[in-house]
């Protein structure tokens, strides 16, 4: 059997997942470039494959049509908005995810963005490099209110870190777990209430039709002028145009963004703003997370190719 592996970090520091797949008779095709593949490159690489380990590269119906024998997709991560799930369901292609493998890494990056924004770490660094050692008065995390839109695996890891900073935590989640919330001191609020009440608003949702632009111009207008927005999930959760305007006009204090609708964004205004910290969709990119995702994705793919497992 032949498989395609698109993430460049797959088995980068630990070859055992690759060895595991090869020892089980799989012929492996790797991403030929240094970045995310486009549809045409994906079509060329996936041709003749029975399975694929996919990162954020496009796995559309058009791409999968180039591999009529495709039987299994192992997502290297948890977000499946780059995969045409309807096509997979219609063609009996099993889809798996590496749930929990990178939640700690994403939560760490979430807090890194919050700290960088609140404490103005990047502007201070730039001033110091210019020889300007004047002090900047910055914002606190301790004792401030953190709002989480999404209280799944990553959101709960963020809660654990927020507790260490003595933050007041409130959250929204469609599948609300009251026992967890009470045990961890998390207040339940609606999305509008979170926008209005919180000093930091952090997004931890999958991108679905019902969550697209969950943070739009109206909800940005509810936020405090001293508040920060953090997005380490998916770019489509936020109306980029509305956020750009809010940041440009200083209607919110700033944003930490590891995800955009288009990556990298082609609007040069993003790169000119001083009240944002930008990431290259790299929140999950740690050595530990990559090892865990590589192992889980390899196991999931082989299971679904050989054992007829159900979709997870």
VOZABA-662877 format. One line per 8 residues: number of its first residue (from 1); for each residue x, y, z of C-alpha. Coordinates in pm, 1 decimal, padded with zeros to 6 digits. Layout:
<sites>
NUM) X/Y/Z  ...
</sites>
This chain:
<sites>
1) 00000.0/00000.0/00000.0  00108.4/00354.9/-00075.5  00054.2/00654.6/00151.9  00122.0/01027.3/00137.5  00252.3/01219.8/00440.4  00220.6/01597.6/00406.1  00340.4/01750.3/00740.3  00710.8/01834.6/00732.1
9) 00740.5/01777.9/01107.6  00606.1/01421.6/01090.5  00869.4/01195.1/01255.2  01124.3/01476.2/01221.7  01293.7/01415.4/01556.6  01191.4/01053.7/01607.7  01188.5/00814.7/01307.6  00992.0/00541.6/01483.8
17) 00651.0/00632.3/01330.9  00804.6/00608.7/00982.0  00974.3/00279.9/01067.4  00645.0/00151.5/01207.1  00463.5/00228.3/00882.6  00738.1/00088.0/00661.1  00765.5/-00231.0/00865.3  00394.1/-00283.0/00807.2
25) 00442.9/-00275.0/00432.0  00353.4/00084.6/00347.5  00533.3/00272.4/00070.9  00569.4/00635.6/00180.8  00553.6/00952.5/-00030.0  00657.7/01275.6/00143.8  00579.4/01642.3/00085.6  00832.9/01741.8/-00183.2
33) 00857.2/02107.0/-00079.0  00920.7/02325.3/00222.5  00567.0/02453.8/00272.1  00197.6/02375.6/00254.0  00103.2/02213.6/-00075.1  -00157.3/02360.4/-00307.9  -00428.6/02154.1/-00474.0  -00231.2/02080.7/-00790.3
41) 00070.9/01954.6/-00597.7  -00155.1/01751.4/-00370.5  -00324.4/01590.7/-00669.8  00011.4/01492.0/-00815.0  00144.2/01352.3/-00486.9  -00168.9/01166.5/-00374.1  -00222.9/00982.0/-00703.0  -00224.8/00607.3/-00642.9
49) -00229.9/00640.2/-00263.6  -00440.0/00426.6/-00029.9  -00398.5/00658.3/00267.1  -00277.7/01001.9/00367.7  -00145.5/01170.0/00680.9  -00247.0/01531.5/00629.4  -00166.0/01853.5/00809.6  -00325.5/02177.3/00690.9
57) -00279.1/02103.3/00320.7  -00602.3/02104.3/00114.7  -00774.8/01766.6/00100.4  -01068.3/01869.3/-00113.9  -01290.9/01648.3/-00325.6  -01086.3/01752.3/-00630.0  -00766.2/01638.4/-00460.6  -00910.8/01307.2/-00343.7
65) -01055.4/01236.2/-00688.8  -00693.9/01195.5/-00800.2  -00667.1/00893.9/-00564.5  -00964.7/00668.3/-00642.3  -00821.9/00398.7/-00414.0  -00800.6/00625.5/-00110.3  -00938.3/00449.6/00197.8  -00807.4/00633.6/00503.9
73) -00716.9/00988.0/00610.8  -00522.2/01049.3/00931.5  -00535.0/01412.3/01038.3  -00208.5/01531.0/01193.9  -00389.7/01747.8/01446.7  -00759.5/01789.6/01526.7  -00905.0/02051.4/01291.3  -01065.3/01893.0/00986.0
81) -01186.5/02204.8/00802.2  -00928.4/02140.2/00526.1  -01079.5/01794.7/00461.6  -01394.9/01742.3/00256.1  -01571.8/01518.9/00506.0  -01880.1/01482.5/00285.9  -01666.4/01335.7/00009.5  -01499.7/01101.3/00258.3
89) -01834.4/00983.2/00392.0  -01974.5/00929.6/00042.9  -01672.4/00723.9/-00063.1  -01620.6/00523.7/00256.0  -01292.9/00696.3/00343.0  -01219.5/00668.8/00713.9  -01103.8/00986.6/00890.1  -00916.0/00999.4/01220.4
97) -00765.4/01277.2/01433.6  -00483.4/01299.9/01688.0  -00709.4/01421.5/01967.9  -00519.8/01548.9/02271.7  -00172.4/01511.7/02123.4  -00104.7/01883.3/02089.1  -00348.4/02043.2/02335.7  -00078.5/02128.1/02589.4
105) 00143.1/02287.1/02324.2  -00142.5/02502.0/02192.3  -00235.6/02608.8/02545.1  00125.3/02709.8/02611.9  00131.2/02919.4/02294.9  -00199.5/03078.5/02389.1  -00045.8/03197.8/02713.6  00270.6/03305.3/02534.8
113) 00060.4/03533.9/02314.2  -00131.8/03668.7/02613.8  00189.5/03748.2/02799.7  00357.9/03899.3/02494.6  00063.0/04132.6/02438.5  -00009.9/04228.5/02797.3  00353.1/04285.0/02892.9  00445.8/04440.7/02554.3
121) 00743.1/04206.6/02525.9  00806.4/04258.2/02154.4  00789.9/04642.9/02157.1  01014.9/04652.5/02465.3  01264.7/04423.0/02295.1  01266.2/04642.6/01983.9  01321.4/04958.4/02190.6  01606.6/04802.9/02382.5
129) 01778.7/04698.4/02061.1  01766.0/05063.1/01952.2  01927.0/05167.2/02279.0  01602.4/05298.3/02429.4  01580.8/05166.8/02785.6  01280.8/05374.6/02890.7  01012.0/05184.4/03075.8  00667.4/05096.3/02942.0
137) 00376.5/05048.9/03182.7  00205.1/04727.0/03078.6  -00103.8/04523.5/03171.3  -00145.5/04245.0/03426.6  -00263.1/03888.1/03373.3  -00298.9/03804.9/03740.0  -00648.6/03874.7/03864.2  -00783.9/03961.1/03519.4
145) -01078.9/03791.4/03348.4  -01010.4/03533.0/03079.9  -01292.1/03424.2/02849.9  -01270.6/03098.4/02658.3  -01489.8/03034.0/02356.5  -01462.2/02657.0/02349.9  -01386.9/02437.4/02649.7  -01256.9/02120.7/02488.5
153) -00911.4/01964.2/02523.6  -00718.3/02285.6/02453.4  -00956.9/02509.1/02646.2  -00921.4/02292.5/02955.8  -00543.3/02306.5/02930.9  -00569.7/02684.9/02915.0  -00784.6/02678.0/03230.4  -00507.9/02492.0/03414.9
161) -00254.5/02758.3/03318.2  -00490.8/03043.5/03402.2  -00533.3/02903.4/03751.8  -00161.3/02948.7/03804.8  -00203.2/03318.6/03723.3  -00502.2/03356.8/03958.9  -00723.0/03458.6/03667.3  -01100.9/03468.4/03679.3
169) -01209.1/03224.9/03406.8  -01540.8/03223.3/03222.0  -01628.6/03014.7/02919.1  -01880.9/02918.6/02654.8  -01919.0/02572.1/02509.6  -02210.9/02409.0/02330.1  -02152.6/02082.6/02519.0  -02130.2/02237.7/02865.5
177) -01984.1/02016.8/03139.2  -02117.8/02162.7/03463.0  -01929.8/01916.4/03684.0  -01597.9/02015.9/03523.8  -01685.0/02385.5/03544.1  -01770.3/02370.9/03913.0  -01462.2/02166.0/03997.7  -01236.6/02415.6/03819.2
185) -01405.1/02744.5/03904.1  -01516.4/02825.1/03548.9  -01821.2/03050.9/03511.9  -02063.9/02989.1/03226.5  -02135.7/03287.1/03002.1  -02271.1/03337.3/02652.2  -02040.7/03456.8/02375.6  -02179.1/03812.7/02387.9
193) -02131.9/03819.7/02765.5  -01774.1/03695.7/02730.7  -01694.3/03965.1/02476.6  -01826.7/04236.1/02704.9  -01680.2/04110.8/03033.8  -01336.5/03971.6/02956.4  -00991.1/04126.8/02951.7  -00862.6/03841.1/02734.2
201) -01083.6/03646.2/02492.7  -00935.2/03322.6/02358.3  -01084.4/03103.5/02084.1  -01068.7/02723.7/02098.9  -01331.4/02600.3/01853.2  -01335.3/02393.2/01534.6  -01427.0/02581.1/01218.5  -01776.8/02479.2/01109.9
209) -02056.5/02665.8/00931.4  -02211.0/02757.7/01266.6  -01879.9/02887.5/01408.7  -01759.2/03082.3/01104.5  -01710.6/03449.4/01203.6  -01831.4/03379.2/01556.1  -01627.1/03689.4/01635.4  -01762.9/03951.6/01395.0
217) -01784.6/04331.1/01389.5  -02076.9/04335.3/01634.4  -01900.8/04119.7/01893.1  -01573.7/04306.6/01851.8  -01777.5/04617.0/01929.8  -01881.5/04461.6/02261.1  -01521.7/04415.6/02377.2  -01347.5/04656.7/02612.3
225) -01098.0/04897.7/02453.8  -00841.2/04744.0/02691.7  -00920.4/04383.6/02589.8  -00711.6/04141.1/02385.4  -00829.3/03874.3/02139.9  -00633.3/03549.2/02107.8  -00685.8/03299.9/01824.8  -00480.7/02980.6/01817.5
233) -00760.5/02779.6/01654.3  -00882.6/02862.0/01301.5  -00874.5/03185.9/01105.9  -01231.8/03158.8/00983.9  -01362.7/03194.8/01338.7  -01291.8/03567.3/01312.8  -01406.0/03818.7/01052.9  -01056.6/03929.1/00950.3
241) -01172.8/04254.8/00791.4  -01367.0/04355.1/01102.4  -01075.7/04265.0/01328.8  -00827.9/04457.4/01116.3  -01047.7/04766.1/01140.9  -01088.6/04726.5/01517.8  -00713.3/04694.4/01566.6  -00632.5/04980.8/01332.3
249) -00876.9/05210.2/01512.8  -00763.3/05086.8/01857.7  -01116.6/04979.2/01948.7  -00953.1/04683.2/02123.2  -00606.8/04682.9/02276.3  -00457.5/04412.5/02058.9  -00464.9/04056.6/01927.4  -00249.3/03745.7/01926.6
257) -00315.4/03558.4/01604.1  -00178.4/03219.6/01504.8  -00448.7/03161.6/01243.3  -00583.9/03366.4/00954.8  -00847.7/03312.8/00688.1  -00564.0/03318.9/00434.0  -00219.5/03205.6/00541.5  -00006.0/03402.5/00505.5
265) -00242.9/03701.6/00480.6  -00192.4/03903.2/00163.4  -00320.5/04230.9/00312.0  -00005.7/04423.2/00402.2  -00190.0/04616.2/00675.8  -00155.6/04316.2/00906.4  00221.5/04351.5/00900.7  00211.6/04722.7/00978.5
273) 00006.2/04701.0/01299.0  00197.7/04739.9/01623.8  -00073.8/04602.6/01853.7  -00066.1/04241.9/01731.5  00158.1/03939.5/01761.7  00143.1/03710.9/01458.1  00217.5/03338.9/01438.4  00249.8/03112.5/01134.6
281) -00012.7/02861.3/01256.1  00262.6/02716.9/01472.8  00096.0/02684.7/01815.5  00109.7/02304.8/01797.1  00465.0/02297.7/01661.5  00671.3/02168.1/01950.4  00897.9/01866.2/01946.9  00682.5/01687.8/02203.4
289) 00356.9/01756.7/02021.1  00508.3/01651.8/01688.2  00623.3/01322.0/01836.3  00281.2/01253.0/01987.6  00093.1/01351.4/01670.1  00328.6/01145.3/01451.8  00280.2/00835.3/01664.4  -00097.4/00871.9/01687.9
297) -00142.6/00954.7/01319.6  00067.2/00654.2/01214.8  -00129.2/00422.5/01442.7  -00462.7/00566.0/01331.2  -00378.3/00535.8/00962.7  -00254.0/00177.3/00981.0  -00553.3/00077.6/01192.0  -00798.5/00224.2/00942.1
305) -00618.1/00077.4/00641.7  -00594.9/-00274.3/00782.3  -00863.4/-00329.3/01044.8  -01174.8/-00165.8/00904.5  -01208.2/00067.6/01200.7  -01492.1/00314.1/01223.9  -01451.0/00685.3/01173.3  -01336.3/00864.2/01491.3
</sites>
